[in-house]
């Protein structure tokens, strides 16, 4: 009887943190305050600019959202009039579709985090700390969703599930896991270029002070070669084969604005604060070294968003922040034994 009660409590706890919490947090963001960019809640369809410029290369989640909206529209038509009237008070059908689409992927991301924290590499981390970090990451993702895009939530899910298989490979060193990682990176790249951060995370796990030794460098190269190839294949192919005259590498250059405008400087401070915070909560000096290695390998991405991103949109930092939080709590003793 006691074991049944414990099982039911465990199931209810998982439902609370993996299903209800993401939906509640995202509901607060979507329906609790309006974005300063423009009134998303009045959108009737996806803005046209998602079909031009650099966005045209990020077609997977864009087209998935449009399909999702079409299905939701068909279901909504058959709802009771009072329910339809109530829903339309808080936004258009497209806006509600956007919410459900993002909520779906946030739930999947939460599920991935649970699977990540169940791995052996987090065995030394207490359950309380895991719950706090898990909740904090969900809150951070939700709060930074004030810029609605069709690819942020899917990108975070793809980042999280790729991290899961990366950590499985880190523990077990099975070649088929590296193939799965590469396949996920290929798919992720068709959604958004943040897939490169998964390569950085993988590289950080195996990067150490002995990397300049020939055998260590060869091993490191063998590990990251296939994921790098998968990224480049997807990135280059879509730009060669997509028939468009408008798509470019970026919308524009924002370097000066990022270094001079107060709101963008706040974005930089936000990132710096979180780097320092993860260093403070790190389990050991080795964890801090891995965070440094990850940030070093993320430098091309950071340089790119400094040049062509808008740093006030702190959602751009979220995959890196998730990565350094996970690295702060990992147990790297087994890696030393395996090496």
C-alpha positions in Angstrom: 0.0 0.0 0.0 2.8 2.3 0.9 4.7 1.6 -2.3 1.5 2.4 -4.3 1.1 5.7 -2.5 4.8 6.6 -3.3 4.3 5.6 -6.9 1.2 7.8 -7.2 3.0 10.7 -5.5 5.9 10.3 -7.9 3.5 10.3 -10.9 1.7 13.4 -9.6 4.9 15.2 -9.0 6.0 14.6 -12.6 2.7 15.8 -13.9 3.0 19.0 -11.8 6.5 19.9 -13.0 6.4 18.5 -16.5 2.9 19.4 -17.6 1.0 21.8 -15.4 3.9 24.1 -14.5 5.0 24.9 -18.1 1.4 25.5 -19.1 0.7 27.8 -16.1 3.9 29.8 -16.6 3.3 30.3 -20.3 -0.3 31.2 -19.8 0.8 34.0 -17.4 3.2 35.3 -20.1 0.8 35.0 -23.0 -2.3 36.4 -21.3 -0.9 38.3 -18.4 1.0 41.1 -20.2 1.4 42.5 -23.7 4.7 42.7 -25.6 6.2 46.1 -26.2 7.0 45.0 -29.8 3.4 44.9 -31.2 0.0 43.5 -30.1 0.5 39.9 -30.9 -3.0 39.1 -29.6 -4.5 40.8 -32.6 -2.6 38.7 -35.2 -4.8 36.8 -37.7 -1.9 35.0 -39.3 1.9 34.7 -39.2 3.5 38.0 -40.3 4.8 38.0 -43.9 8.4 38.7 -42.8 8.7 35.1 -41.6 8.6 34.2 -45.3 11.5 36.4 -46.3 15.0 37.4 -45.3 16.9 35.0 -43.0 13.6 33.7 -41.6 13.0 31.9 -44.9 15.7 29.4 -44.0 14.1 28.5 -40.7 11.1 26.8 -42.2 10.4 23.7 -40.1 8.7 25.3 -37.1 7.3 28.1 -39.2 5.4 25.7 -41.4 4.6 23.5 -38.4 2.9 26.4 -36.7 0.8 27.2 -39.8 -0.3 23.6 -39.9 -1.1 23.6 -36.2 -3.2 26.8 -36.7 -5.2 25.2 -39.5 -6.0 22.2 -37.3 -6.9 24.4 -34.3 -9.1 26.5 -36.5 -11.0 23.4 -37.5 -11.5 22.3 -33.9 -12.4 25.8 -32.7 -15.2 26.1 -35.2 -17.0 23.2 -33.5 -16.7 24.5 -29.9 -19.7 25.8 -28.0 -20.5 29.5 -28.7 -19.9 30.6 -25.1 -16.4 29.1 -25.1 -15.6 30.6 -28.4 -16.8 34.0 -27.3 -14.8 33.8 -24.0 -11.6 32.8 -25.9 -11.8 35.6 -28.5 -11.9 38.1 -25.7 -8.2 37.3 -25.0 -6.9 37.0 -28.5 -7.4 35.8 -32.1 -7.5 32.2 -33.1 -3.9 32.5 -34.4 -2.7 33.9 -31.1 -4.3 31.0 -29.2 -2.7 28.6 -31.7 0.7 30.3 -31.0 0.2 29.8 -27.3 -0.7 26.1 -27.6 2.1 25.5 -30.1 4.7 27.0 -27.7 3.1 25.3 -24.7 3.4 21.9 -26.4 7.1 22.3 -27.0 7.7 23.8 -23.5 6.1 20.6 -22.0 8.4 18.5 -24.2 11.4 20.6 -23.0 10.4 20.1 -19.4 10.1 16.3 -20.0 13.7 16.4 -21.5 15.0 18.2 -18.5 13.5 15.5 -16.2 15.2 12.8 -18.3 18.5 14.8 -18.2 18.4 15.1 -14.4 17.7 11.4 -14.1 21.1 10.5 -15.8 24.0 9.1 -13.8 26.0 12.3 -14.3 23.6 14.1 -12.0 23.5 11.4 -9.3 25.3 13.6 -6.9 22.8 16.5 -7.2 20.1 16.4 -4.6 16.4 16.1 -5.7 15.7 19.5 -4.1 18.3 21.2 -6.2 17.1 19.4 -9.4 13.5 20.6 -8.8 14.7 24.2 -8.1 16.8 24.3 -11.2 14.2 22.6 -13.3 11.5 25.1 -12.2 13.9 28.0 -12.6 14.7 27.0 -16.2 11.0 26.8 -17.1 10.4 30.2 -15.5 13.3 31.7 -17.4 12.1 30.3 -20.7 8.5 31.6 -20.1 9.5 35.1 -18.9 11.8 35.6 -21.9 9.0 34.6 -24.4 7.9 38.3 -24.7 9.2 38.1 -28.3 7.0 35.6 -30.1 8.7 33.6 -32.8 7.6 30.3 -34.3 11.0 28.7 -33.7 12.2 29.6 -30.2 10.2 26.9 -28.3 11.0 24.1 -30.9 14.6 25.2 -30.8 14.8 24.8 -27.0 13.2 21.4 -27.2 15.6 20.3 -29.9 18.5 21.7 -27.8 17.4 19.9 -24.7 16.8 16.5 -26.4 20.2 16.8 -28.1 21.8 17.5 -24.8 20.1 14.4 -23.4 21.7 12.2 -26.0 25.0 14.1 -25.7 25.1 13.3 -22.0 24.1 9.6 -22.7 27.1 9.5 -25.1 29.3 11.2 -22.5 28.3 8.4 -20.1 28.4 5.4 -22.4 30.5 6.3 -25.5 28.3 4.4 -27.9 28.8 5.4 -31.6 25.1 5.1 -32.4 24.5 7.9 -29.9 26.8 10.2 -31.9 24.8 9.4 -35.0 21.6 10.4 -33.2 23.2 13.6 -32.0 24.3 14.5 -35.5 20.8 13.7 -36.9 19.2 16.0 -34.3 21.7 18.8 -35.1 20.9 18.5 -38.8 17.1 18.8 -38.1 17.8 21.6 -35.5 19.8 23.6 -38.1 16.7 23.7 -40.4 14.9 25.3 -37.5 17.5 27.8 -36.3 21.2 28.2 -36.2 21.3 27.8 -32.4 21.9 24.1 -33.2 25.6 25.0 -33.2 25.4 25.4 -29.5 24.8 21.6 -29.2 28.2 21.1 -30.9 29.7 23.5 -28.4 28.1 21.6 -25.5 29.4 18.3 -26.8 32.9 19.8 -27.4 33.0 21.3 -23.9 32.4 17.9 -22.3 35.6 16.5 -23.9 37.7 19.6 -24.0 40.5 19.7 -21.4 44.0 21.0 -20.7 45.6 18.0 -22.5 43.8 18.8 -25.8 47.0 19.8 -27.5 48.4 16.3 -27.1 48.2 14.5 -30.5 46.1 11.5 -29.3 43.7 13.8 -27.3 43.2 16.1 -30.3 42.5 13.2 -32.6 40.0 11.8 -30.2 38.3 15.2 -29.8 38.2 15.7 -33.6 36.6 12.2 -34.1 33.9 13.1 -31.6 32.8 16.4 -33.1 33.5 15.7 -36.8 30.1 14.1 -37.6 28.0 16.7 -35.7 30.0 19.6 -37.3 29.4 18.0 -40.7 25.7 17.6 -40.0 25.4 21.3 -39.1 27.3 22.5 -42.2 25.4 20.1 -44.5 22.0 21.5 -43.3 23.2 25.1 -43.1 24.8 25.2 -46.6 22.2 23.0 -48.3 19.2 25.0 -47.4 20.9 28.2 -48.7 21.8 26.5 -52.0 18.6 24.7 -52.7 15.9 27.0 -51.4 14.5 29.0 -54.3 14.3 32.5 -52.9 15.6 35.9 -53.9 15.1 37.6 -50.5 16.7 35.3 -48.0 20.0 36.6 -46.6 22.3 35.7 -43.7 20.8 38.3 -41.3 18.3 41.2 -41.1 21.0 43.8 -40.5 24.0 44.9 -38.5 23.2 46.0 -34.9 26.7 46.1 -33.3 26.6 49.8 -32.6 23.1 49.6 -31.1 24.0 46.6 -29.0 27.0 48.5 -27.5 25.3 51.9 -27.0 21.5 51.5 -26.4 20.7 51.1 -22.6 18.1 48.2 -23.2 20.7 46.2 -25.2 23.4 46.8 -22.6 20.9 45.4 -20.1 20.8 42.3 -22.2 24.5 41.9 -22.0 24.5 42.5 -18.2 21.7 39.8 -17.9 24.0 37.3 -19.6 27.1 38.3 -17.5 25.1 38.0 -14.3 24.0 34.4 -15.2 27.6 33.4 -16.0 28.7 34.6 -12.6 25.6 32.9 -10.9 26.4 29.5 -12.4 30.0 29.8 -11.4 28.8 30.4 -7.8 26.5 27.3 -7.8 29.0 25.0 -9.5 29.8 21.8 -7.8 33.6 22.0 -8.2 36.4 23.9 -10.0 36.1 21.3 -12.8 32.5 22.4 -13.4 33.7 26.0 -13.7 36.3 24.9 -16.2 33.7 23.1 -18.3 31.5 26.2 -18.3 34.5 28.2 -19.5 35.1 25.7 -22.3 31.5 25.8 -23.3 31.5 29.6 -23.4 34.7 29.6 -25.4 33.1 27.2 -28.0 30.0 29.4 -28.0 32.0 32.5 -28.9 31.2 32.4 -32.7 27.5 32.3 -31.8 27.9 35.1 -29.2 29.9 37.2 -31.8 27.2 36.6 -34.4 24.3 37.8 -32.1 26.4 40.8 -31.0 26.6 41.7 -34.7 23.2 40.8 -36.1 21.0 40.2 -33.1 19.1 42.5 -30.7 20.5 41.7 -27.2 17.4 43.2 -25.5 15.8 40.0 -26.8 17.5 37.9 -24.0 15.8 34.8 -25.4 18.9 34.6 -27.6 21.0 33.7 -24.5 18.6 31.0 -23.1 20.2 27.9 -24.7 23.6 28.9 -23.4 22.3 29.6 -20.0 20.6 26.2 -19.8 23.9 24.7 -20.9 26.0 26.4 -18.3 23.4 25.6 -15.5 23.6 21.9 -16.4 27.4 22.0 -16.6 27.5 23.6 -13.1 25.8 20.5 -11.6 27.4 17.6 -13.5 29.6 15.0 -12.0 32.9 14.8 -14.0 34.6 12.2 -11.8 33.6 9.4 -14.2 35.2 11.2 -17.1 38.5 11.3 -15.3 38.3 7.5 -14.7 37.4 6.8 -18.4 40.2 9.0 -19.7 
